[in-house]
């Protein structure tokens, strides 16, 4: 089962929720995999403190043109929607950073002047979370996009492929609602949207809800920093018929634990019950609770 933790904007506490949810699931006696798909700025390791056991280099295929064979027809440039290859005065120019590795340019090249060659885009790290009591049983997978790369999508796909077919995976998605988020959450069994009770929080939450609805994914909302603003998130959930499955209060002690890189359920054990309730709701919404009983 794959559970994505997402948010319409950065800074809502998405990684805090994802790391603590993974630890809480492990605390319940289950083996769980925390997957950091925020490949442009992964930070789950700050809380889970993993022992990295392997590092894999990830490449993407990009076009390489043999000018001796090229006839300058321009079909490669016409088929590329991202201007990763253009033809000027009969000569093709490539821009690897814009390439989405679709392979279309090589397919339409009649003289076979284009071959696809690998280009390093990032790495995948795998390991086990630090051997403290609360994180025993938490496996760790994280992608790190190479500095200067503009296309996180291919790396995110590779990170998700590292998840075992039968794994219980908590996937930390990138912030926002753009292509990397869509690539991360598609195919997930449930999406937990983390938001905050502010005008910006509500605006971006609406965008996130629209995305998960377009993808026809089961979803619910977790309100972080509850009590900081007003009841705008509650009203939105009622009007849209969306489950508000939990609230984390605006508590200075939580911020202090975060600043020390500590898990919330470790620094403030009273929150273990809250995350246990979140797990129960997710299992009920996905049908996992019934399958476990069977």
Secondary structure, 3 states (H helix, E strand, C coil): CEEEEECCCCCCCHHHHHHHHHHHHHHCCCCEEEEECCCCCCCCHHHHCCEEEEEEEEEEEEEEECCCCCCCCCHHHHHCCCCCEEEECCEEEECHHHCCCCCHHHHHCCCCCEEEEEEEEEEEEEEECCCCHHHCCEEEEEEEECCCCCCCHHHHHHHHHCCCCCCCEEEECCCCCCHHHHHHHCCCCEEEEEEECCHHHHHHHHHHHHHHHHCCCCEEEEEEEECCCCCHHHHHHHHHCCCEEEEEECCHHHHHHHHCCCCHHHHCHHHHHHHHHHHHHHHHHHCHHHHHHC
